[in-house]
């Protein structure tokens, strides 16, 4: 248990930050699932819309301590690669 006022405040801040980070990670996972479902169903338009939304979300969260910018860039790259693979298979 914290004894000093500053330690008590630090505990409160940590609780708030961890809740905020958990919410952000959950939002990314939910939107990723929407994107992957669109890819699985072969719906290129829905997948593109979902990727645009997810890319913006990742960019915003990469500016915070929730996610490192390289992690966000890697995820965006891998998701874009899957969308491009779907596009290539549709045109072939």
Secondary structure, DSSP 4 states (H G I P E B T S, - for coil): ---SHHHHHHHHHHHHHHHHHHHHHHHHHHHHHHHHHHHHHT-HHHHHHHHHHHHHHHHHHHTSTTS-HHHHHHHHHHHHHHHHHHHHHHH-
